[in-house]
């Protein structure tokens, strides 16, 4: 009779701290603030990098949303389930839009931003 003795559990390998996305973003924000504060003349030279980054983000949004929707529909399988989710999403979107519109109008009429400015 042979018994297999289970091997010791694999050691958990911690990811190096410099590979942490949170740390990378935090360092980038701090570096950006320091460069902007200490050397403001560098800002115009770095503008093309910022504009290019924003364009890349805008370029990836539409395909990403499309693929998320297609993947969700494919995973649902049932056409009725997709229809129900679609109707719920449309109702939620309409409700959120109406709430944002109404609250924006109320706040704008109460606060009256721009009152007293001569343009």
Secondary structure, DSSP 4 states (H G I P E B T S, - for coil): ---PPPPPPPPPPPPPGGG-HHHHHHHHHHHHHHHHHH-GGGHHHHHHHHHHHHHHHHHHHHHHHHHHHHHHHHHH--HHHHHHHHHHHHHHHHHHHHHHHHHHHHHHHHH-TTTT---
